[in-house]
Amino acid sequence: MRTWMFALGALGLVACDGDADKADDTAPEADTDTDTDTDTDTDTDTDSDSDTDTDPLEGERLYVGEATVSVTDYDGWEEWHWLDEDDEPLCVIRYELEETATRPDCDDPKTIECDWGFDLVLSNASITVEGSPGCSDVAGYDKTTVSELDGTEVSYGYGEYIGHADTVIVDSGSGWAPVGFASWEKGIFSYERGDGDFEYEAPK
């Protein structure tokens, strides 16, 4: 704030005429004190906080496989698919499956008429498809760690789920159970089985 003041001093004029003194005193004084204080303080603080938290999305896991199978031999491959909410692959892991032993105990007189069963071992695991988010985010494996699946053992069989369709059956440690549709024609075994749902974060 600034105050400016202008002052005019007194101006005096004196005249003499003979023996008579005549004084003409004029002293104009003007006070022009002007206060021009203008306070224009403006608060322009803007809070632009925006919370953009989103709920996780839900995808589906499934196994797809094919093998050349006889009652004594199994030689095939399997793919582990992680699909997004639009059924597009976020991760596909592929490996080979080979028998280590036959499993003649795959029958269940009440529910399963089994044609054959095997203990199998995984090998040569690799990532063949990767989206966004990728395998490390949804499956917990990347191209350097996916080989940790090698040596994993599973038990698969094939037969009729009595009164229903032909199925792939799995022994998960608590007995054999049908888990998906399958076919076995001219020695070629093919199947697809679900592995439940999973949650994932949308790509940013």
N, C-alpha and C positions, 0 to 999 in steps of 0.2 A: 504494500500500500504506500502510495506516495501522495503528499499534499504540497501543492504549489501555491505560493503567496506572492502577489504583486502589490507594491506600495509606491505611491507617488508622494514625494516630499513636498513641504510647504514652499510656495514661491512668493516672495515679498517684493513690492514695488513702492519707493518713497520719492515724492516730488517737492521742491521748494519754490515759492513765488513771493518775492519782496520780504516783508516782515511777517507775513502770515505763513505759518507752517501748516501744510496740508498733507495729511498722511492717508494714503489710499492702500489699506492693507487687505490684500486678497490672498487667501491661503486655501486654495481648493485641495482637499485631501480625500482620496477615494480608496476604500478598503475592498478589494476584490478577492477575498479569501474564498477559494473554491475547493470543495472536497469531492473528488471524483472516485472515491473508493467503490470498486465493483468486484465482488467476490463471486466468481463463477465456478467454484469447485464442483466437479461432477464425478460421481462414483459409477464407473463402468465395469465393475467386477461381475463377471458372468460365470455361473457354475454350470459346466457342461457335462457333469458326471452322468454316464449312461451305463446301466447294467445290462449286458448282453448275454448273460448265462443262458445256455440252452440244454435241454434234456438230451441224454445219449440216445443214439439211434439203435435199432435192433436188426441184427442180421441172422443168417442161418448157416450152420455147419453141416456138411454132408460128405460121405465117402462114395466114390465111384471107382469100380474096379473091373478088371477082366483077366482071365487066366486060362491057360491050357491045362485041363484037369482030367486025370484018370482016377481010378479008385486008389491008386498007390502014389501018384505024383501030382504036384501042384507047382506051376511056374507062371507067375503073372505079375501084374503091377496094380497099384492103387493110387488114387489121388485124393488128397484131403482138401476140400473146398471151403473157403470162408467167403460167403456172399453177402453183399450189402442189402439194404432194404428193397432195392430194385432188382435183386438177383444178379447183380454184376459182381465179378470176382474181385475181392480185395487181396486175396492170397490163395495160391494153389501150390501145394507141396506134393511132389510125386516121388514114389519109391518102388522098389521091386519087392515081391513076396515069394518066398520059396519054402517048401515043406521041410520040417525037421523030424516030424513023426506023424503017423496016422492016428486018428481018434475014432475008433469003432464005438465009443460010448456016446456018440452024439444023438442016439435015439432017445425019445421020451414017449413011452407007450400011450400017454394021455394026450399029448399035443403035437409031437414031431415024429414024422417018419423019415429018418435020415438016410440019404444015399451014400454020403461020405463025409468025413471030417478030418481036419489036419491042424497040427501045431505049425505055425509059420514064423519066419523071421524077416524083419525089414532090412533092406540094404540100399545103398546108392541114393539116399534121400537128397532131393534138390528142390529149389524154388523155381517153378516154371512160369508163374504169372504173379505180378504184384501190382496192386493199385495204390490208392491213397484214401485212408491210411494203409500202410503196408503190412507185411508179414510180421515184422518185429512188434508192431502195435497191437495187432489182433491175435496172432498165433504165438507170439513170444519167441519166434525164431527169425534169424536173418541168414544171409548167404554163407556166413562163416560158422554159424551155430546149428544149422539145420542137420548137419551130419550127426548130431547127438541122437537123432532118431534111429540111426543104424544100430542093429542089434536088438531092437524092441521086438518082443514076442507077442503074437496074437493067435487066437484059435478060431478058425472059420469052418463052417460046414454048409451043406446044401441038402434041402429036403422039402417035403410038403408039410406045411402047417395044417394039420388034419382038419378037413372040412373047409379049407381056405385055399390060398395060392401057394405056389412054389416060392421059397424064401431062402435068403442067406441067414444062417444062424451063427451065433457068436457065444462062446463060453467066456464070460467076463470074470470067472472065478467062483461064481455061485450057481453054476449050471448053465446048460444051453438054453438059448432063447431066440426066437425069430426077431429080426431087426429091420428087414427090408425085402423088397421084391427082388427076385433073381431068376435067371434061366440057365440051363445047362443043355446045350444042343450040339451034337457032333463034337463033343470034347471041349467046347468053348463055354466057359462059365462067365457070366456078366451079372452085375448087380449094382444097386444104389441103395444106400442106407443113410438115414438121418443121424445127426449127432447133436441135436439140440440147438438152441439159440444163443446168441452172444450180444453184448452191447459194445458199441464203439462210438468214438467222437467224430463228428462231421469234420471233414478237412477245412482248414482256414485259409 
